Amino acid sequence: MRGQSWARLCRSLRPASFRMVDQPPLWELIGTGFVRHYYHLFENDRAKLADLYIQESLLSWEGDILRGKEPIMKKLLNLDFKKIEHTITAQDHQPTPDNCVLSMVVGQLKADNDQIMGFHQIFLLREINSSWVCTNEMFRLALHNFA
């Protein structure tokens, strides 16, 4: 997020500043900003993703369940590719009754010289100490076997 940290962006998102006509809902801005920031870090400096998780975070990655910041980061830092690019084709965001933001992302990714593959990813975002963090996440490649 060019010269602006995720935490500073979150602090700048105040409900009163979004009461203007034609502004998207606050949860949409939070979700869209998070998605943009997440994939930028994932592609450029995955180690910095650690700031987006807490000790209670939970990740389901292709069926593997990881609990806690350290196991999640170990998984993300040890994925078997050197370069990855994401293309987001759709994203949807919803507020939850407990003031979280639920985000679903659909897109394509290209890792190293592999073929382009579709993927689905879901994030549950919660505000803790004036910063938005990912408490729950699910990731699946969109692989189909029609044989």
Secondary structure, 3 states (H helix, E strand, C coil): CCCCCHHHHHHHCCHHHHCCCCCCCHHHHHHHHHHHHHHHHHHHCHHHHHHHEEEEEEEEECCEEEECHHHHHHHHHCCCCCCEEEEEEEEEEEECCCCCEEEEEEEEEEECCCCCEEEEEEEEEEEECCEEEEEEEEEEECCCCCC
